[in-house]
Amino acid sequence: MQLNAGSKLADAQFLAHSLKGAAANLGMNRLRKAADAGERALRAKTALNTDLISELQAASREAIAAAEKLAAG
């Protein structure tokens, strides 16, 4: 399958939307908000700025740490 710029953008939008939904279902509000901002930027065909990328990374690390803590009991 060959990807073009349009399909890559659609894939990124889908992933951001899926991440937003999963984060919302798990009560990970910081990650949900960051994913929502990313999804909105992608739908507007706006580049993700460094602040948003940093927030997505930090929110992801926070969510992973919370999940690891739960798994450890």
Z-matrix of the N, CA and C atoms (Angstrom, degrees):
N
C 1 1.442
C 2 1.524 1 108.76
N 3 1.290 2 116.03 1 128.86
C 4 1.456 3 120.69 2 179.01
C 5 1.523 4 109.22 3 -97.53
N 6 1.315 5 115.61 4 131.63
C 7 1.460 6 120.63 5 179.70
C 8 1.514 7 109.58 6 -100.59
N 9 1.313 8 115.09 7 142.05
C 10 1.457 9 119.54 8 172.70
C 11 1.523 10 108.12 9 -116.17
N 12 1.305 11 116.94 10 176.75
C 13 1.471 12 120.48 11 -176.70
C 14 1.519 13 111.58 12 -58.41
N 15 1.328 14 117.65 13 -38.75
C 16 1.466 15 120.80 14 -179.84
C 17 1.514 16 112.32 15 -64.59
N 18 1.333 17 117.26 16 -41.78
C 19 1.469 18 118.79 17 -179.60
C 20 1.523 19 110.83 18 -72.12
N 21 1.308 20 118.71 19 -33.22
C 22 1.462 21 120.86 20 177.05
C 23 1.523 22 110.32 21 -65.64
N 24 1.316 23 116.60 22 -39.86
C 25 1.455 24 120.74 23 177.47
C 26 1.530 25 109.92 24 -64.45
N 27 1.314 26 116.78 25 -44.62
C 28 1.468 27 121.04 26 178.82
C 29 1.522 28 110.38 27 -61.77
N 30 1.332 29 117.24 28 -40.51
C 31 1.463 30 120.92 29 177.71
C 32 1.523 31 111.09 30 -63.27
N 33 1.319 32 116.76 31 -42.64
C 34 1.468 33 121.05 32 179.31
C 35 1.524 34 110.61 33 -64.45
N 36 1.329 35 116.59 34 -40.72
C 37 1.469 36 120.43 35 177.49
C 38 1.522 37 110.64 36 -62.68
N 39 1.328 38 116.72 37 -43.59
C 40 1.459 39 121.35 38 179.47
C 41 1.525 40 110.80 39 -62.48
N 42 1.323 41 117.01 40 -43.87
C 43 1.467 42 120.58 41 179.85
C 44 1.530 43 111.52 42 -64.69
N 45 1.322 44 116.89 43 -42.26
C 46 1.466 45 120.01 44 178.10
C 47 1.525 46 110.38 45 -63.22
N 48 1.326 47 116.47 46 -41.55
C 49 1.466 48 120.70 47 178.99
C 50 1.535 49 110.71 48 -64.88
N 51 1.314 50 116.74 49 -42.86
C 52 1.467 51 121.10 50 179.22
C 53 1.523 52 111.30 51 -64.37
N 54 1.325 53 116.46 52 -41.86
C 55 1.463 54 120.63 53 177.88
C 56 1.519 55 110.44 54 -63.06
N 57 1.323 56 116.43 55 -42.40
C 58 1.469 57 120.93 56 178.29
C 59 1.526 58 110.42 57 -59.14
N 60 1.318 59 117.46 58 -46.08
C 61 1.454 60 121.26 59 -179.47
C 62 1.515 61 112.89 60 -65.24
N 63 1.324 62 116.73 61 -44.28
C 64 1.459 63 120.23 62 179.24
C 65 1.525 64 110.75 63 -63.42
N 66 1.316 65 116.31 64 -43.21
C 67 1.467 66 120.41 65 179.36
C 68 1.526 67 110.59 66 -62.95
N 69 1.320 68 117.13 67 -40.84
C 70 1.469 69 120.91 68 178.75
C 71 1.520 70 110.56 69 -63.53
N 72 1.328 71 116.79 70 -43.55
C 73 1.467 72 120.82 71 179.82
C 74 1.516 73 112.44 72 -63.30
N 75 1.327 74 117.05 73 -29.08
C 76 1.463 75 121.60 74 -178.72
C 77 1.525 76 112.86 75 -95.29
N 78 1.314 77 116.81 76 1.16
C 79 1.464 78 120.18 77 179.11
C 80 1.516 79 113.86 78 73.38
N 81 1.319 80 116.87 79 22.43
C 82 1.462 81 121.87 80 179.27
C 83 1.525 82 108.03 81 -93.23
N 84 1.318 83 115.81 82 79.43
C 85 1.461 84 121.51 83 -169.87
C 86 1.517 85 113.97 84 -66.34
N 87 1.312 86 117.58 85 -37.16
C 88 1.468 87 119.18 86 179.30
C 89 1.530 88 109.88 87 -62.84
N 90 1.325 89 116.65 88 -44.22
C 91 1.455 90 120.98 89 179.39
C 92 1.530 91 110.51 90 -67.53
N 93 1.313 92 117.96 91 -39.11
C 94 1.461 93 121.77 92 177.83
C 95 1.523 94 110.80 93 -59.90
N 96 1.325 95 115.90 94 -45.74
C 97 1.466 96 119.87 95 -179.17
C 98 1.526 97 111.38 96 -64.81
N 99 1.320 98 116.42 97 -41.23
C 100 1.464 99 119.90 98 179.69
C 101 1.528 100 110.68 99 -66.66
N 102 1.324 101 117.18 100 -42.04
C 103 1.458 102 120.69 101 178.84
C 104 1.524 103 110.54 102 -65.96
N 105 1.318 104 116.73 103 -38.00
C 106 1.463 105 120.44 104 177.23
C 107 1.526 106 110.71 105 -62.40
N 108 1.316 107 116.79 106 -44.08
C 109 1.470 108 120.24 107 178.36
C 110 1.530 109 110.54 108 -62.50
N 111 1.324 110 115.91 109 -39.69
C 112 1.458 111 119.82 110 177.31
C 113 1.517 112 111.86 111 -65.01
N 114 1.321 113 116.22 112 -43.53
C 115 1.462 114 120.41 113 179.03
C 116 1.536 115 110.64 114 -61.28
N 117 1.331 116 116.36 115 -44.79
C 118 1.466 117 119.96 116 179.97
C 119 1.531 118 111.36 117 -62.48
N 120 1.324 119 116.09 118 -41.14
C 121 1.471 120 119.81 119 178.87
C 122 1.530 121 110.72 120 -64.30
N 123 1.322 122 116.76 121 -42.39
C 124 1.463 123 119.99 122 179.74
C 125 1.526 124 111.60 123 -66.26
N 126 1.326 125 116.97 124 -40.59
C 127 1.471 126 120.01 125 179.34
C 128 1.531 127 110.83 126 -65.36
N 129 1.328 128 116.41 127 -31.12
C 130 1.471 129 121.05 128 177.21
C 131 1.528 130 111.49 129 -83.88
N 132 1.336 131 115.26 130 -0.33
C 133 1.466 132 122.16 131 -177.99
C 134 1.524 133 111.12 132 58.18
N 135 1.335 134 113.62 133 39.17
C 136 1.456 135 122.00 134 177.97
C 137 1.532 136 108.23 135 -104.19
N 138 1.292 137 116.92 136 139.23
C 139 1.461 138 120.52 137 178.76
C 140 1.524 139 110.20 138 -64.30
N 141 1.322 140 115.40 139 143.84
C 142 1.463 141 119.91 140 175.02
C 143 1.521 142 107.35 141 -75.89
N 144 1.336 143 116.21 142 122.79
C 145 1.465 144 118.85 143 -178.44
C 146 1.524 145 110.13 144 -81.34
N 147 1.320 146 115.22 145 167.88
C 148 1.464 147 119.86 146 -175.54
C 149 1.524 148 112.11 147 -63.58
N 150 1.328 149 117.81 148 -32.88
C 151 1.468 150 119.87 149 178.06
C 152 1.527 151 111.05 150 -64.04
N 153 1.323 152 116.80 151 -42.37
C 154 1.458 153 120.44 152 179.34
C 155 1.521 154 111.05 153 -67.62
N 156 1.307 155 116.97 154 -42.44
C 157 1.463 156 120.35 155 178.11
C 158 1.522 157 110.38 156 -62.54
N 159 1.319 158 117.17 157 -42.03
C 160 1.474 159 120.70 158 177.81
C 161 1.517 160 110.93 159 -62.81
N 162 1.327 161 117.20 160 -40.21
C 163 1.462 162 120.71 161 179.07
C 164 1.520 163 110.86 162 -67.14
N 165 1.317 164 118.02 163 -40.52
C 166 1.465 165 120.83 164 176.58
C 167 1.523 166 110.80 165 -61.56
N 168 1.319 167 116.76 166 -41.83
C 169 1.462 168 120.50 167 178.80
C 170 1.527 169 111.21 168 -64.87
N 171 1.320 170 117.06 169 -46.37
C 172 1.465 171 120.83 170 -179.05
C 173 1.529 172 110.95 171 -65.00
N 174 1.330 173 116.65 172 -42.67
C 175 1.461 174 120.25 173 179.42
C 176 1.522 175 111.05 174 -65.39
N 177 1.330 176 116.57 175 -36.64
C 178 1.466 177 120.51 176 177.56
C 179 1.521 178 111.09 177 -65.91
N 180 1.321 179 116.28 178 -43.66
C 181 1.473 180 119.83 179 178.39
C 182 1.526 181 110.40 180 -61.87
N 183 1.324 182 116.76 181 -41.39
C 184 1.459 183 121.61 182 178.95
C 185 1.532 184 110.44 183 -62.84
N 186 1.313 185 117.41 184 -42.92
C 187 1.468 186 121.67 185 -179.93
C 188 1.529 187 110.91 186 -66.37
N 189 1.328 188 116.99 187 -41.46
C 190 1.465 189 120.49 188 178.08
C 191 1.518 190 110.92 189 -63.83
N 192 1.312 191 117.14 190 -43.44
C 193 1.467 192 121.05 191 178.52
C 194 1.538 193 110.88 192 -61.13
N 195 1.318 194 117.07 193 -40.87
C 196 1.471 195 121.06 194 178.67
C 197 1.521 196 110.55 195 -65.09
N 198 1.330 197 116.75 196 -41.53
C 199 1.463 198 120.61 197 179.63
C 200 1.524 199 110.86 198 -66.39
N 201 1.322 200 116.84 199 -40.72
C 202 1.466 201 120.39 200 178.18
C 203 1.522 202 110.93 201 -63.79
N 204 1.319 203 116.74 202 -39.50
C 205 1.460 204 121.02 203 179.15
C 206 1.521 205 110.34 204 -63.86
N 207 1.322 206 117.17 205 -42.45
C 208 1.461 207 120.95 206 177.23
C 209 1.522 208 111.45 207 -64.41
N 210 1.331 209 116.42 208 -41.55
C 211 1.463 210 120.18 209 -179.39
C 212 1.514 211 112.26 210 -65.82
N 213 1.333 212 116.33 211 -32.39
C 214 1.464 213 120.85 212 -179.20
C 215 1.525 214 111.82 213 -74.37
N 216 1.328 215 114.79 214 -19.30
C 217 1.463 216 119.00 215 178.46
C 218 1.450 217 111.00 216 86.33
